[in-house]
């Protein structure tokens, strides 16, 4: 396993489609970073010292800011 950093950029947020598991900001950022199509569904929550981001916020119209997270993937 290896750890990769996923950066969800403002462009990912601006281009994301609500309620589209293959075109939400998370899926766009993960697809770009991992080099393969990713679909995201279910409840994802990211907590850091500054914010608490729920993946469903984007779908429900809650303003979302760019953020980064680490993801463990198969090597």
N, C-alpha and C positions, 0 to 999 in steps of 0.2 A: 504494500500500500504506500501511497505517497500523498502528501498534502499539497494542494494547489490553492492559490488565492483567487477568488472570484471577485471582480470589481463590477458592481452594477453602476453604470455611468448615467449621467443625465440623459444622454441620447437613448439609452436602453429604456429609460422611463418614458421619454417623449414618444418613442416608436412602439412601445408596448401596447398590446391589446388586452382589455379587461376580459376576464373569464375565458381566456384562450391559453391552455396549458403549454402550448408550444411557442407562444408569441408574447408571453408576459415578460416583464423586465428580467426576472430571474432566469427564465429559459433562454432569453437572448444572450445574456451575459455568460451563462454556463456553456451554451453552444459555441460562442466565440472562443472561450478559453479552452474548452475541451476538444474542439475540432470535430464534434459530431452533434447531431440533433438531440436536444434534451427537451423533455416534457416535464413540467412540474405540476404536481397536484397534491392535495392534502394540506395539512397545517404545518407551516414552517415558521419558526420564530427565531429571531436573531437578537441577542442581547450583548451590548458592550457598555463601556463606562459612560457613554453619552446618550444612547438611545435604545429603545426597545422597538424593533421592527417586526411586524407580522406580515407574512407574505400575502395574506388576504386583504391587507390595507389597500393595496393598489386596486384590486378588484372592486372594492366598495367605495372608491372615490376619495379615500383618505390621502392627503398629500404625502408623497414619499420622496425622500432625499437620496442622493447617491450614497452608496455604502459598499464596504468590502466584507468578505467572510472567507474563512478557510474551509475547504471540503476535502475529505479523505476519499481518494479514488484508487481503483486497482492500478498497479504499475504497468 
